[in-house]
Amino acid sequence: MRIGLLIIAAFWFVPASSQTLQIMGSHETFLPFYYGDDLNKGVLVEVINEFTKETGIASDFRPAARKRQAWNLKEGRANAVFANPLWMPLPDRMHTVGPVLTWRDRVFAQPGQQADSFDDLQGGICLRKWFVYSDRLERRIGTDLVRHNAYNAQQMLRMFLRKRCAYTVMNEMEFRFLALQGEVDPSRYSTELIDAEWPVYLGILKTEAALIEAAESFFANHTVDVEAMLPKLPPPDRNVSIQLDE
């Protein structure tokens, strides 16, 4: 009986460093936050690597289809995910740590076509096909704005840089990262117009008490400076073709 109690106690007091933070990431990747064939590059990957060094807790990113995120958490294939609380899979079972960073979709404009408000936007706008944008932007599409659809961020940015449209809307750090890959100065195109903005948290299953405690302690003293990290990030595994027309 005593041996049995000792075994139970041994498992109950397992230190956090013996566990693994298994972070689920979209298999489609999210430049520049996590990318690569094994999701082993990116801002959040670097941050979690620092978490591992500081806490001794092993961690990895695990690719998964977005529609199967909840299933993966239920089946124990992952125990954490970066997300906005509004779109957190299994929200009742997750403890949120953060916010870790702010996701911001910015309007970018061709030089000389800067706008001070959404009411000033006129002409062509390059957007992701099937994406829904803010009401104030959607209201102008079809009247003041002509929508040009792209299937992914790289195609959309390429269309924009080749002047197929006057404007585009992208996550500002994704725009800057892709522009850097093509040796394009992103500051030429930035505006003050923000289409969407929300905090990103690290969600951890509530059953992982030790991981939650370690993550809370780490992020309480760790600031994620995405902009400063961009120039130091490795290039994507696949070539990025972003070039200006001569």
N, C-alpha and C positions, 0 to 999 in steps of 0.2 A: 504493500500500500504506500509506504514511504517512497519507494523507488518511483512508483507511478506519479506521485505528487511532485517529486523532484523533476521528472521529465516534463510534466505540464508547466511547472514554474520556469524551467529552462526555456521553453518556447515562448512563454508569456513575456519574459524579460529579454527577448532578442533585441540587441542594439540596432539603431537605425542603419548603421553602416553595413549590416548584413542583408539589407533589403535593396531592391532595385526600383528606381523611378522609371517606369515604363511609359513614355509619353507617346500618345497616338498623334500622328501627323497625317495630313492628306497625302495620298499617293500622287496627287497632281502637283505637289510642292507649293510653297508660298515664298517666292522671292521677295526680299532677301532674308526672310525670317528662318526658313529651313528649306533646303534643297539638296540636290545630289541624288544619285541612284539609291543610296541607302539613307537619305535624309541626314547626312553627316556634315553638312555645311550650313552656315547661316548665322544670323544674329542670335536667335534663341538657342541654337546649338552651342555657340560660344558661351552664352550665359550659363547654360546647364553644365557645360564642361567646368566652368568656374565653381558652380555649386558642388560638383563631384570632388574637385580638388579641396575645397574648404571643409566639406562635411564627411568625405570618405564614402559617400553613398554612390554606388554604381548607377548609371543612367543610360538610357538610349532612346532614340526616336524610332517608332515603328509605323511604317506606311500602312494606311488603311483608307478604304473608300469612305467618303463622308456619310453615306447612307447606312454604313455598318458600324459607325462609331459606338452607338449605344450597345449594340450586340457584342462588340469587342470588349467593352468595359464589363458587361455582364458575364462574359465567358472567361474573364481573367487574362485576356491577351494584352491588356494595358491597364494602368491604374491612374493615368493622368492625361490631361489634354489642355492646350492653350486655347482659350475661347472667350468671347464676350458672354456674360451671364445669361443674356437673352437667348443665346443659341447654344448654351452648354448642354451636351448630351447627358441624360439622366440627372437633371438639375437637383432633384431631391436627394440624390446619393452623393453629390459632390460638395466638397469644401473648397471655396475659392480663396486663393492667395494673391494678393496684389492690390491695385493693378500693377502689372509688370511693365506695360508700355501703353501708348495710345495709338490706335489705328486711325489714320486720317486720310480720307479721299479728297484730293485737291483738284481744282480746275487748272489746267495748263493751257496756255494760249500762244499762238504764233507771235513773234516780235511785232510790235506795232498794233496788235489787236487785243491788248489788255482790257479788261472790263472791271469796273468798280462794284458791280452788283450783278445778280443773275438776270435782272431785267435788261441789262445791256448786252447780253449774249445774242449774237445773230450770226447766221452762216452755218457751215458744216461742223458737226461734232462727232468725233470718233469714240465709240462706246463698245463695251463687251456685249455680244449677242446674248440674249436671254437675261441679262442683268437688269435689275430694277433700281433706279436711282431715286434721289430725293424728289418729293412732290414739286418743289419749286423748279427743278430742272425738267422733270417729266412734262410739266404743263407747257413748256416752251418748245418741246419736240413736236414737229409737225406744223408749227406755226412760225416761230422765229428761228428755229433750229432744224437743220436737216441731219438726220441720224445716219451715220455710216458704221455698219456693224463689223466687228472683228471677232475672231474665235478665241483669241488669247491675248495676253498683255503685250507680248512681243510684236504680234501682228498689228495690234492697235497703235503701239508707239511708232512702229515703222511707217504706218499710214500717216500718222500725225507729222512725223519729221519730214516726210516726203510731200507735205503740204496738201494732202488729200482733204484736210479739214482744218478749220480755224482753231478748234478746241478739242481737248480730250479730258477725261476724268480718270485718275488713277490713284492708287495708294501712293503718297508722295515719296516714300522710301523705295518702293518698287521702281518708280519712274527714275529716281536718281541713280539707283543701282544699275538699271539697264542702260541708262544714258552713259554712265561711266564705262561700261563694257564697250560702248561704241565711240568712246572718246568725244562725247557730246557734252557741252556745258549745260547742265539742267537749269541753272539760274536764269538763263535767257527766257525761259518759258513759264516760270512760276508766277502764279497770281495769289491774291489774298483770299480768293473764294474757296471755301470749304464745303463740299457737298455732303459729307458724312464724317462723323467722328465718334469713336467709342473706345472705352477702356478694354484692354486685353488682360485676362487673369489666367493664372495657372490653376486649373481645377484638379483636385486630387480626391479619389474615393474616400469617403468619411471613415471607412474601415482601416485606412492606412494612417493611424494616429502618429506614428513616429516620423513618417515622411512629411506629414502636415507640419509637425512641430519644427522639423529641420528647415522646410521651405519657408515657413513664416519667419524664422530667425534670419535666414539668408537674405530674403528679399526686403526685410526691414532695414537692412544696411547696404543694399546694393542697388545702384541706379543704372538703368539700361540706357546708354547714350547711343541710340541707333545711328544717328548721323555721323558720329565720330568713328563708328565701327565700319561704315560702308567701304572706305578706300582700302581697308585691310582684309576684306573678305575675299576668299578665293573665287575664281570665275566658276560659272555653272559647268557641269559635266558636258553639256551639249553647247555647241557654238551659238552665240547670240549675234544675230545679224541685224544691227541697228546702225544705219549709216544715213547721212544726209546726202541728198542729190547734189551733185556739183553744179 
